[in-house]
Amino acid sequence: MLKIEKLQVSYGGLRALSEVSLEVGQGEFVAVVGPNGAGKTTLFKSISGTVPVESGRITLDGADLLAVPPARRAHLGLAHVPEGRQVFSSMTVLENLEMGAHTAAGKANWEENIAQIYQLFPRLKDRTRQLAGTLSGGEQQMLAIGRGLASAPRILMLDEPSLGLAPAVADDIFEVVQHIHQERGLAILLVEQRVAEALESCDRGYVLESGRTVLTGTHETLVSDRRVQQSYLGM
C-alpha cells in the first residue's frame, strides 16, 4: 500500500528527515516511535502534503502521492488524525464527523460508518449536539479519531493520540485503536511517544532519531533489542 523511499525534508536549511524509508502493507499496524524532535510529525505532514518534500518518493499502491494535491489525498484513502486533535471547536460533534465524511467513500458509507463510530465511542453518541470545544481532552481525541474513520479510510494515520491525556484515558484510546485494527482489518500508521504501548500493538515498527531511521523490525525484534529496552522501555 503505502511506501516511502529515502524521504528528505528540510525547514529553513535544517534537515528534519534524512533518507527515511518505511512501508505499510494491507491491514498492517506500523508504529513510528522516537523522542521529541525526531521528525515523526514531519513524516506525517509529508504524507498528507502539508509540508514540501525535498527529495524521495511516497507512493500509494504504486501511484506517486507527491503528484497528488494535498486536498485530494484523503480521497485516495488516507486519514490523518493530527497531533493535538484539532477538532472544530465551534461545531457540534455530529458536524465534526460530517466534515470527516467529505470523501466519496465517506459519503457512500455514512450510515454504516456513523453507527460503527458511535459503537466504538458511545460518549460521542451521547454528545452528538454538543460543541466539540466543550468536550474533555479524551472525548476530543475520540472525536478526532471518529472524524478520521468517517472518511472510510484505507490507512488511518494517528499522530500522538495519547498526547495530553491522563494515563487511564490514553489506555482506553489505545484499546480502541487495537480493536479498530483487529476487528476491521484497517491499516494503521501510528506515531507515538509512549513507546511501550505503541510497540505492544504493532506488527512492525520504526525508531526515528534526529530525522533518521535507526532501527526497524517486527514487534518481537524491537522489544527484545537492548537499545530500545534501555532508551525507551526503562529496562
Accessible surface in RSA format (square Angstrom, percent):
REM  Atomic radii and reference values for relative SASA: ProtOr
REM  Chains: A
REM  Algorithm: Lee & Richards
REM  Probe-radius: 1.40
REM  Slices: 20
REM RES _ NUM      All-atoms   Total-Side   Main-Chain    Non-polar    All polar
REM                ABS   REL    ABS   REL    ABS   REL    ABS   REL    ABS   REL
RES MET A   1    41.34  21.4   4.24   2.8  37.10  88.3   4.27   3.6  37.07  49.1
RES LEU A   2     1.48   0.8   0.00   0.0   1.48   3.7   0.04   0.0   1.43   3.9
RES LYS A   3    85.57  41.7  85.50  52.5   0.07   0.2  34.87  31.4  50.69  54.0
RES ILE A   4     1.43   0.8   0.00   0.0   1.43   3.5   0.00   0.0   1.43   3.9
RES GLU A   5    52.55  30.2  51.77  39.2   0.78   1.9  16.38  31.7  36.17  29.5
RES LYS A   6   133.22  65.0 131.35  80.6   1.86   4.4  74.02  66.6  59.20  63.1
RES LEU A   7     0.00   0.0   0.00   0.0   0.00   0.0   0.00   0.0   0.00   0.0
RES GLN A   8    29.25  16.4  29.25  21.4   0.00   0.0   2.31   4.9  26.94  20.4
RES VAL A   9     0.37   0.2   0.37   0.3   0.00   0.0   0.37   0.3   0.00   0.0
RES SER A  10    38.58  32.6  20.45  27.3  18.13  41.8  17.07  36.4  21.51  30.1
RES TYR A  11    95.05  44.4  89.74  51.1   5.31  13.8  87.96  66.1   7.09   8.7
RES GLY A  12    87.97 108.5   0.00   N/A  87.97 108.5  46.58 127.8  41.40  92.7
RES GLY A  13    76.70  94.6   0.00   N/A  76.70  94.6  37.51 102.9  39.19  87.8
RES LEU A  14   138.92  77.4 137.43  98.3   1.49   3.7 138.54  97.3   0.38   1.0
RES ARG A  15   114.79  48.2  85.00  43.3  29.79  70.9  31.31  42.8  83.48  50.6
RES ALA A  16    20.72  19.0   8.86  13.7  11.85  27.0  17.90  25.2   2.81   7.4
RES LEU A  17     0.02   0.0   0.00   0.0   0.02   0.0   0.02   0.0   0.00   0.0
RES SER A  18     9.22   7.8   6.99   9.3   2.23   5.1   3.39   7.2   5.83   8.2
RES GLU A  19   100.32  57.6  84.27  63.8  16.05  38.2  12.96  25.1  87.35  71.3
RES VAL A  20     0.65   0.4   0.65   0.6   0.00   0.0   0.65   0.6   0.00   0.0
RES SER A  21    47.98  40.5  41.62  55.5   6.37  14.7  33.87  72.1  14.11  19.8
RES LEU A  22     5.16   2.9   1.35   1.0   3.81   9.6   4.65   3.3   0.51   1.4
RES GLU A  23    85.90  49.3  85.90  65.0   0.00   0.0  15.97  30.9  69.93  57.1
RES VAL A  24     0.72   0.5   0.00   0.0   0.72   1.7   0.23   0.2   0.49   1.3
RES GLY A  25    25.32  31.2   0.00   N/A  25.32  31.2  24.63  67.6   0.69   1.5
RES GLN A  26   143.16  80.1 115.78  84.6  27.38  65.2  56.69 120.7  86.46  65.6
RES GLY A  27    21.70  26.8   0.00   N/A  21.70  26.8  10.07  27.6  11.63  26.0
RES GLU A  28    35.89  20.6  33.62  25.4   2.26   5.4  15.80  30.6  20.09  16.4
RES PHE A  29     0.70   0.3   0.70   0.4   0.00   0.0   0.70   0.4   0.00   0.0
RES VAL A  30     0.00   0.0   0.00   0.0   0.00   0.0   0.00   0.0   0.00   0.0
RES ALA A  31     0.00   0.0   0.00   0.0   0.00   0.0   0.00   0.0   0.00   0.0
RES VAL A  32     0.11   0.1   0.11   0.1   0.00   0.0   0.11   0.1   0.00   0.0
RES VAL A  33     0.15   0.1   0.15   0.1   0.00   0.0   0.15   0.1   0.00   0.0
RES GLY A  34     2.23   2.7   0.00   N/A   2.23   2.7   0.44   1.2   1.79   4.0
RES PRO A  35    61.06  44.5  52.18  47.6   8.88  32.3  61.06  50.4   0.00   0.0
RES ASN A  36   118.56  81.8  94.55  91.4  24.02  57.8  32.88  79.1  85.68  82.8
RES GLY A  37    78.10  96.3   0.00   N/A  78.10  96.3  42.48 116.6  35.63  79.8
RES ALA A  38     1.08   1.0   0.00   0.0   1.08   2.5   0.85   1.2   0.24   0.6
RES GLY A  39    10.60  13.1   0.00   N/A  10.60  13.1   8.21  22.5   2.38   5.3
RES LYS A  40     9.69   4.7   7.82   4.8   1.87   4.5   1.93   1.7   7.76   8.3
RES THR A  41    35.18  25.0  32.62  33.1   2.57   6.1  25.37  34.1   9.81  14.8
RES THR A  42    15.81  11.2  14.99  15.2   0.82   2.0   0.14   0.2  15.67  23.7
RES LEU A  43     0.02   0.0   0.02   0.0   0.00   0.0   0.02   0.0   0.00   0.0
RES PHE A  44     0.00   0.0   0.00   0.0   0.00   0.0   0.00   0.0   0.00   0.0
RES LYS A  45    84.80  41.4  84.80  52.0   0.00   0.0  30.47  27.4  54.33  57.9
RES SER A  46     0.48   0.4   0.00   0.0   0.48   1.1   0.00   0.0   0.48   0.7
RES ILE A  47     0.00   0.0   0.00   0.0   0.00   0.0   0.00   0.0   0.00   0.0
RES SER A  48    19.49  16.5  14.16  18.9   5.33  12.3  13.81  29.4   5.68   8.0
RES GLY A  49    17.32  21.4   0.00   N/A  17.32  21.4   3.53   9.7  13.79  30.9
RES THR A  50    95.74  68.1  62.44  63.3  33.30  79.4  68.39  91.9  27.35  41.4
RES VAL A  51    16.40  10.8  11.85  10.7   4.55  11.0  13.02  11.3   3.39   9.2
RES PRO A  52   111.06  80.9  97.18  88.6  13.88  50.5 108.20  89.3   2.86  17.8
RES VAL A  53    36.95  24.3   6.45   5.8  30.49  73.5   6.73   5.8  30.22  82.0
RES GLU A  54    97.24  55.8  61.48  46.5  35.76  85.1  40.82  79.0  56.42  46.1
RES SER A  55    51.67  43.7  42.77  57.1   8.90  20.5  44.45  94.7   7.22  10.1
RES GLY A  56    28.43  35.1   0.00   N/A  28.43  35.1   8.70  23.9  19.73  44.2
RES ARG A  57   124.27  52.2 124.17  63.3   0.10   0.2  50.30  68.7  73.97  44.8
RES ILE A  58     0.00   0.0   0.00   0.0   0.00   0.0   0.00   0.0   0.00   0.0
RES THR A  59     7.23   5.1   7.23   7.3   0.00   0.0   1.81   2.4   5.42   8.2
RES LEU A  60     8.22   4.6   5.27   3.8   2.95   7.4   5.27   3.7   2.95   7.9
RES ASP A  61    87.44  61.3  50.96  50.7  36.48  86.3  39.45  92.9  47.99  47.9
RES GLY A  62    62.67  77.3   0.00   N/A  62.67  77.3  35.13  96.4  27.53  61.7
RES ALA A  63    57.38  52.8  48.38  74.7   9.00  20.5  56.84  80.0   0.55   1.4
RES ASP A  64    67.13  47.0  58.04  57.8   9.09  21.5  22.90  53.9  44.23  44.1
RES LEU A  65     1.64   0.9   1.36   1.0   0.27   0.7   1.64   1.1   0.00   0.0
RES LEU A  66    61.87  34.5  37.08  26.5  24.79  62.3  37.40  26.3  24.47  65.8
RES ALA A  67    78.28  72.0  42.05  64.9  36.23  82.4  53.57  75.4  24.71  65.5
RES VAL A  68    31.86  21.0  29.66  26.9   2.20   5.3  30.86  26.8   0.99   2.7
RES PRO A  69    79.63  58.0  72.62  66.2   7.01  25.5  79.07  65.3   0.55   3.4
RES PRO A  70    69.57  50.7  59.61  54.3   9.96  36.2  59.89  49.5   9.67  60.1
RES ALA A  71    82.50  75.9  61.95  95.6  20.55  46.8  74.27 104.6   8.24  21.8
RES ARG A  72   126.66  53.2 126.36  64.4   0.30   0.7  41.23  56.3  85.44  51.8
RES ARG A  73    13.75   5.8  13.75   7.0   0.00   0.0   3.19   4.4  10.56   6.4
RES ALA A  74    27.23  25.0  21.54  33.2   5.69  12.9  22.23  31.3   5.00  13.2
RES HIS A  75    64.14  35.1  34.21  23.8  29.93  76.6  20.50  21.1  43.64  50.8
RES LEU A  76    69.05  38.5  59.64  42.7   9.41  23.6  65.33  45.9   3.72  10.0
RES GLY A  77     7.78   9.6   0.00   N/A   7.78   9.6   7.54  20.7   0.24   0.5
RES LEU A  78     9.48   5.3   5.71   4.1   3.77   9.5   5.74   4.0   3.74  10.1
RES ALA A  79     6.60   6.1   1.73   2.7   4.87  11.1   6.60   9.3   0.00   0.0
RES HIS A  80    55.57  30.4  30.90  21.5  24.67  63.1  23.71  24.4  31.86  37.1
RES VAL A  81     2.64   1.7   1.80   1.6   0.84   2.0   2.64   2.3   0.00   0.0
RES PRO A  82    24.70  18.0  24.02  21.9   0.68   2.5  24.02  19.8   0.68   4.2
RES GLU A  83    62.63  36.0  56.88  43.0   5.75  13.7  12.92  25.0  49.71  40.6
RES GLY A  84    38.12  47.0   0.00   N/A  38.12  47.0  20.35  55.8  17.78  39.8
RES ARG A  85    37.64  15.8  37.64  19.2   0.00   0.0   0.28   0.4  37.36  22.6
RES GLN A  86   116.69  65.3  96.98  70.9  19.71  46.9  40.76  86.8  75.93  57.6
RES VAL A  87    21.31  14.0   4.90   4.4  16.40  39.5   4.90   4.3  16.40  44.5
RES PHE A  88    85.96  43.0  81.23  50.3   4.73  12.3  85.96  52.1   0.00   0.0
RES SER A  89    65.33  55.2  58.40  77.9   6.92  16.0  24.58  52.3  40.74  57.1
RES SER A  90    95.48  80.7  72.59  96.9  22.89  52.7  47.01 100.1  48.47  67.9
RES MET A  91    49.50  25.6  49.36  32.7   0.14   0.3  34.55  29.4  14.94  19.8
RES THR A  92    21.47  15.3  21.47  21.8   0.00   0.0  21.22  28.5   0.24   0.4
RES VAL A  93     0.00   0.0   0.00   0.0   0.00   0.0   0.00   0.0   0.00   0.0
RES LEU A  94    28.79  16.0  28.79  20.6   0.00   0.0  28.79  20.2   0.00   0.0
RES GLU A  95    69.71  40.0  68.63  51.9   1.08   2.6  17.35  33.6  52.36  42.7
RES ASN A  96     0.00   0.0   0.00   0.0   0.00   0.0   0.00   0.0   0.00   0.0
RES LEU A  97     0.00   0.0   0.00   0.0   0.00   0.0   0.00   0.0   0.00   0.0
RES GLU A  98    86.72  49.8  74.74  56.5  11.98  28.5  27.34  52.9  59.39  48.5
RES MET A  99    92.22  47.8  82.19  54.4  10.03  23.9  56.59  48.1  35.64  47.2
RES GLY A 100     7.22   8.9   0.00   N/A   7.22   8.9   7.05  19.4   0.17   0.4
RES ALA A 101     8.67   8.0   5.23   8.1   3.44   7.8   5.23   7.4   3.44   9.1
RES HIS A 102    85.04  46.5  77.54  53.9   7.50  19.2  69.70  71.8  15.33  17.8
RES THR A 103     2.50   1.8   2.50   2.5   0.00   0.0   2.50   3.4   0.00   0.0
RES ALA A 104    77.08  70.9  66.16 102.1  10.91  24.8  72.02 101.4   5.05  13.4
RES ALA A 105    45.24  41.6  36.71  56.7   8.52  19.4  42.93  60.5   2.31   6.1
RES GLY A 106     0.00   0.0   0.00   N/A   0.00   0.0   0.00   0.0   0.00   0.0
RES LYS A 107   140.21  68.4 120.36  73.8  19.86  47.3  70.38  63.4  69.83  74.4
RES ALA A 108    86.65  79.7  43.87  67.7  42.78  97.3  56.26  79.2  30.40  80.5
RES ASN A 109    57.70  39.8  53.82  52.0   3.87   9.3   8.68  20.9  49.02  47.4
RES TRP A 110    52.34  21.0  51.23  24.8   1.11   2.6  31.28  16.7  21.06  34.2
RES GLU A 111   132.70  76.2 125.54  95.0   7.16  17.1  65.87 127.4  66.83  54.6
RES GLU A 112   102.81  59.0  92.85  70.2   9.96  23.7  40.43  78.2  62.38  50.9
RES ASN A 113     7.59   5.2   7.24   7.0   0.35   0.8   1.28   3.1   6.31   6.1
RES ILE A 114    18.78  10.7  18.78  14.0   0.00   0.0  18.78  13.5   0.00   0.0
RES ALA A 115    60.76  55.9  48.24  74.4  12.52  28.5  55.14  77.7   5.62  14.9
RES GLN A 116    54.17  30.3  53.13  38.8   1.04   2.5  18.83  40.1  35.34  26.8
RES ILE A 117     0.40   0.2   0.40   0.3   0.00   0.0   0.40   0.3   0.00   0.0
RES TYR A 118    30.84  14.4  27.40  15.6   3.45   9.0  27.25  20.5   3.59   4.4
RES GLN A 119   146.27  81.8 122.89  89.8  23.38  55.7  44.95  95.7 101.32  76.8
RES LEU A 120    28.60  15.9  13.61   9.7  14.99  37.7  17.18  12.1  11.42  30.7
RES PHE A 121     5.07   2.5   3.30   2.0   1.77   4.6   5.07   3.1   0.00   0.0
RES PRO A 122    83.60  60.9  82.44  75.1   1.17   4.2  83.16  68.7   0.45   2.8
RES ARG A 123    97.07  40.8  96.95  49.4   0.11   0.3  33.36  45.6  63.71  38.6
RES LEU A 124     0.00   0.0   0.00   0.0   0.00   0.0   0.00   0.0   0.00   0.0
RES LYS A 125   128.40  62.6 118.29  72.6  10.11  24.1  61.50  55.4  66.90  71.3
RES ASP A 126   112.40  78.7  74.92  74.6  37.48  88.6  23.31  54.9  89.08  88.8
RES ARG A 127    66.86  28.1  63.38  32.3   3.48   8.3   9.60  13.1  57.26  34.7
RES THR A 128    26.49  18.8  25.02  25.4   1.47   3.5  20.64  27.7   5.85   8.8
RES ARG A 129   177.46  74.5 159.15  81.1  18.30  43.6  70.57  96.5 106.88  64.8
RES GLN A 130    64.74  36.2  54.83  40.1   9.91  23.6  28.69  61.1  36.05  27.3
RES LEU A 131    83.77  46.7  81.32  58.2   2.45   6.1  81.32  57.1   2.45   6.6
RES ALA A 132     0.00   0.0   0.00   0.0   0.00   0.0   0.00   0.0   0.00   0.0
RES GLY A 133    37.49  46.2   0.00   N/A  37.49  46.2  11.66  32.0  25.83  57.9
RES THR A 134    89.11  63.4  58.49  59.3  30.62  73.0  66.17  88.9  22.94  34.7
RES LEU A 135    11.18   6.2   0.00   0.0  11.18  28.1   0.49   0.3  10.69  28.8
RES SER A 136    60.34  51.0  45.34  60.5  15.00  34.6  52.97 112.8   7.37  10.3
RES GLY A 137    30.07  37.1   0.00   N/A  30.07  37.1  15.98  43.8  14.10  31.6
RES GLY A 138     7.80   9.6   0.00   N/A   7.80   9.6   3.01   8.3   4.78  10.7
RES GLU A 139    12.95   7.4  12.95   9.8   0.00   0.0   0.03   0.1  12.93  10.6
RES GLN A 140    33.63  18.8  33.63  24.6   0.00   0.0   0.20   0.4  33.43  25.4
RES GLN A 141     2.80   1.6   2.80   2.0   0.00   0.0   0.00   0.0   2.80   2.1
RES MET A 142    11.26   5.8  11.26   7.5   0.00   0.0   9.72   8.3   1.54   2.0
RES LEU A 143     0.00   0.0   0.00   0.0   0.00   0.0   0.00   0.0   0.00   0.0
RES ALA A 144     1.10   1.0   0.00   0.0   1.10   2.5   0.00   0.0   1.10   2.9
RES ILE A 145     0.00   0.0   0.00   0.0   0.00   0.0   0.00   0.0   0.00   0.0
RES GLY A 146     0.00   0.0   0.00   N/A   0.00   0.0   0.00   0.0   0.00   0.0
RES ARG A 147    31.16  13.1  30.15  15.4   1.01   2.4  11.20  15.3  19.96  12.1
RES GLY A 148     9.52  11.7   0.00   N/A   9.52  11.7   9.14  25.1   0.38   0.9
RES LEU A 149     0.58   0.3   0.33   0.2   0.25   0.6   0.33   0.2   0.25   0.7
RES ALA A 150     0.00   0.0   0.00   0.0   0.00   0.0   0.00   0.0   0.00   0.0
RES SER A 151     9.08   7.7   6.59   8.8   2.49   5.7   5.94  12.6   3.14   4.4
RES ALA A 152    24.42  22.5  11.25  17.4  13.17  30.0  14.00  19.7  10.42  27.6
RES PRO A 153    13.03   9.5   0.41   0.4  12.62  45.9   1.09   0.9  11.95  74.2
RES ARG A 154    93.04  39.1  85.20  43.4   7.83  18.7  51.17  69.9  41.86  25.4
RES ILE A 155     0.46   0.3   0.46   0.3   0.00   0.0   0.46   0.3   0.00   0.0
RES LEU A 156     0.00   0.0   0.00   0.0   0.00   0.0   0.00   0.0   0.00   0.0
RES MET A 157     0.13   0.1   0.13   0.1   0.00   0.0   0.00   0.0   0.13   0.2
RES LEU A 158     0.17   0.1   0.09   0.1   0.07   0.2   0.17   0.1   0.00   0.0
RES ASP A 159     3.16   2.2   0.91   0.9   2.25   5.3   0.00   0.0   3.16   3.1
RES GLU A 160     7.27   4.2   6.57   5.0   0.70   1.7   0.43   0.8   6.83   5.6
RES PRO A 161     1.43   1.0   0.67   0.6   0.76   2.8   1.43   1.2   0.00   0.0
RES SER A 162    11.64   9.8   5.80   7.7   5.83  13.4   0.74   1.6  10.90  15.3
RES LEU A 163    68.63  38.2  63.31  45.3   5.31  13.4  68.07  47.8   0.55   1.5
RES GLY A 164    74.83  92.3   0.00   N/A  74.83  92.3  38.74 106.3  36.09  80.8
RES LEU A 165    23.71  13.2   3.60   2.6  20.12  50.6   6.38   4.5  17.33  46.6
RES ALA A 166    58.21  53.5  43.96  67.8  14.24  32.4  50.61  71.3   7.59  20.1
RES PRO A 167    98.71  71.9  98.50  89.8   0.21   0.8  98.71  81.5   0.00   0.0
RES ALA A 168    69.96  64.3  62.85  97.0   7.11  16.2  66.99  94.3   2.97   7.9
RES VAL A 169    43.65  28.7  43.57  39.4   0.08   0.2  43.65  37.9   0.00   0.0
RES ALA A 170     0.15   0.1   0.09   0.1   0.06   0.1   0.09   0.1   0.06   0.2
RES ASP A 171    62.06  43.5  59.75  59.5   2.32   5.5  20.63  48.5  41.44  41.3
RES ASP A 172    68.43  47.9  66.77  66.5   1.66   3.9  15.93  37.5  52.50  52.4
RES ILE A 173     2.05   1.2   2.04   1.5   0.00   0.0   2.05   1.5   0.00   0.0
RES PHE A 174     8.14   4.1   8.10   5.0   0.04   0.1   8.10   4.9   0.04   0.1
RES GLU A 175   115.31  66.2 108.83  82.3   6.48  15.4  37.02  71.6  78.30  63.9
RES VAL A 176    27.58  18.1  26.11  23.6   1.47   3.5  27.58  24.0   0.00   0.0
RES VAL A 177     1.13   0.7   1.13   1.0   0.00   0.0   1.13   1.0   0.00   0.0
RES GLN A 178    51.42  28.8  50.66  37.0   0.76   1.8   7.68  16.4  43.74  33.2
RES HIS A 179    85.72  46.8  83.15  57.8   2.57   6.6  46.79  48.2  38.93  45.3
RES ILE A 180     0.00   0.0   0.00   0.0   0.00   0.0   0.00   0.0   0.00   0.0
RES HIS A 181    28.34  15.5  25.99  18.1   2.36   6.0  18.75  19.3   9.60  11.2
RES GLN A 182   127.85  71.5  94.49  69.1  33.36  79.4  32.47  69.1  95.38  72.3
RES GLU A 183   120.11  69.0  86.69  65.6  33.42  79.6  14.93  28.9 105.18  85.9
RES ARG A 184    86.40  36.3  51.60  26.3  34.80  82.8  32.60  44.6  53.80  32.6
RES GLY A 185    40.77  50.3   0.00   N/A  40.77  50.3  28.46  78.1  12.32  27.6
RES LEU A 186    14.82   8.3  11.98   8.6   2.84   7.1  14.82  10.4   0.00   0.0
RES ALA A 187     1.45   1.3   0.34   0.5   1.11   2.5   0.34   0.5   1.11   2.9
RES ILE A 188     0.00   0.0   0.00   0.0   0.00   0.0   0.00   0.0   0.00   0.0
RES LEU A 189     0.00   0.0   0.00   0.0   0.00   0.0   0.00   0.0   0.00   0.0
RES LEU A 190     0.17   0.1   0.17   0.1   0.00   0.0   0.17   0.1   0.00   0.0
RES VAL A 191     0.00   0.0   0.00   0.0   0.00   0.0   0.00   0.0   0.00   0.0
RES GLU A 192     0.55   0.3   0.55   0.4   0.00   0.0   0.00   0.0   0.55   0.5
RES GLN A 193    71.44  39.9  55.46  40.5  15.98  38.0  18.88  40.2  52.56  39.9
RES ARG A 194    60.21  25.3  53.20  27.1   7.00  16.7  43.35  59.2  16.86  10.2
RES VAL A 195     8.27   5.4   4.84   4.4   3.43   8.3   4.84   4.2   3.43   9.3
RES ALA A 196    54.38  50.0  46.69  72.0   7.69  17.5  48.76  68.7   5.62  14.9
RES GLU A 197    48.55  27.9  47.50  35.9   1.05   2.5  18.04  34.9  30.51  24.9
RES ALA A 198     0.00   0.0   0.00   0.0   0.00   0.0   0.00   0.0   0.00   0.0
RES LEU A 199     0.16   0.1   0.16   0.1   0.00   0.0   0.16   0.1   0.00   0.0
RES GLU A 200   123.73  71.0 104.30  78.9  19.43  46.3  33.24  64.3  90.48  73.9
RES SER A 201    19.05  16.1   0.51   0.7  18.54  42.7   4.55   9.7  14.49  20.3
RES CYS A 202     7.06   5.3   0.00   0.0   7.06  16.6   0.01   0.0   7.06   7.6
RES ASP A 203    62.14  43.5  50.75  50.5  11.38  26.9  20.57  48.4  41.57  41.5
RES ARG A 204    55.39  23.3  55.39  28.2   0.00   0.0  35.00  47.8  20.39  12.4
RES GLY A 205     0.00   0.0   0.00   N/A   0.00   0.0   0.00   0.0   0.00   0.0
RES TYR A 206    16.12   7.5  16.12   9.2   0.00   0.0   7.79   5.9   8.33  10.3
RES VAL A 207     0.55   0.4   0.55   0.5   0.00   0.0   0.55   0.5   0.00   0.0
RES LEU A 208     1.06   0.6   1.06   0.8   0.00   0.0   1.06   0.7   0.00   0.0
RES GLU A 209    39.42  22.6  37.39  28.3   2.04   4.9  14.10  27.3  25.33  20.7
RES SER A 210    97.56  82.4  71.64  95.6  25.92  59.7  43.07  91.7  54.49  76.3
RES GLY A 211     1.62   2.0   0.00   N/A   1.62   2.0   0.98   2.7   0.64   1.4
RES ARG A 212   134.56  56.5 134.56  68.6   0.00   0.0  36.82  50.3  97.74  59.2
RES THR A 213    48.03  34.2  20.72  21.0  27.31  65.1  20.35  27.3  27.68  41.8
RES VAL A 214    49.72  32.7  23.69  21.4  26.03  62.7  30.61  26.6  19.10  51.8
RES LEU A 215    42.15  23.5  36.73  26.3   5.42  13.6  41.81  29.4   0.34   0.9
RES THR A 216    75.92  54.0  57.67  58.5  18.24  43.5  53.06  71.3  22.85  34.5
RES GLY A 217    16.99  21.0   0.00   N/A  16.99  21.0  16.97  46.6   0.02   0.1
RES THR A 218    58.67  41.7  58.42  59.2   0.25   0.6  54.01  72.5   4.66   7.0
RES HIS A 219    48.35  26.4  48.35  33.6   0.00   0.0  23.74  24.5  24.62  28.6
RES GLU A 220   115.27  66.2 112.49  85.1   2.79   6.6  62.67 121.2  52.60  42.9
RES THR A 221    72.40  51.5  65.55  66.5   6.85  16.3  47.26  63.5  25.14  38.0
RES LEU A 222     1.41   0.8   1.41   1.0   0.00   0.0   1.41   1.0   0.00   0.0
RES VAL A 223    44.54  29.3  39.69  35.9   4.85  11.7  39.69  34.5   4.85  13.2
RES SER A 224    76.92  65.0  55.50  74.1  21.42  49.3  40.53  86.3  36.39  51.0
RES ASP A 225    40.13  28.1  33.02  32.9   7.11  16.8   7.74  18.2  32.39  32.3
RES ARG A 226   138.61  58.2 133.48  68.0   5.14  12.2  66.82  91.3  71.80  43.5
RES ARG A 227   109.23  45.9 103.17  52.6   6.06  14.4  44.13  60.3  65.10  39.5
RES VAL A 228     0.04   0.0   0.04   0.0   0.00   0.0   0.04   0.0   0.00   0.0
RES GLN A 229    25.44  14.2  25.44  18.6   0.00   0.0   0.00   0.0  25.44  19.3
RES GLN A 230   108.92  60.9  84.83  62.0  24.09  57.4  21.81  46.4  87.11  66.1
RES SER A 231    70.49  59.6  33.91  45.3  36.59  84.3  19.58  41.7  50.91  71.3
RES TYR A 232    47.00  21.9  20.22  11.5  26.78  69.7  23.40  17.6  23.60  29.1
RES LEU A 233    39.45  22.0  13.90   9.9  25.55  64.2  19.14  13.4  20.31  54.6
RES GLY A 234    77.24  95.3   0.00   N/A  77.24  95.3  39.80 109.2  37.44  83.9
RES MET A 235   125.28  64.9  85.99  56.9  39.29  93.5 100.23  85.2  25.04  33.2
END  Absolute sums over single chains surface
CHAIN  1 A    10393.5       8019.0       2374.6       5513.3       4880.3
END  Absolute sums over all chains
TOTAL         10393.5       8019.0       2374.6       5513.3       4880.3
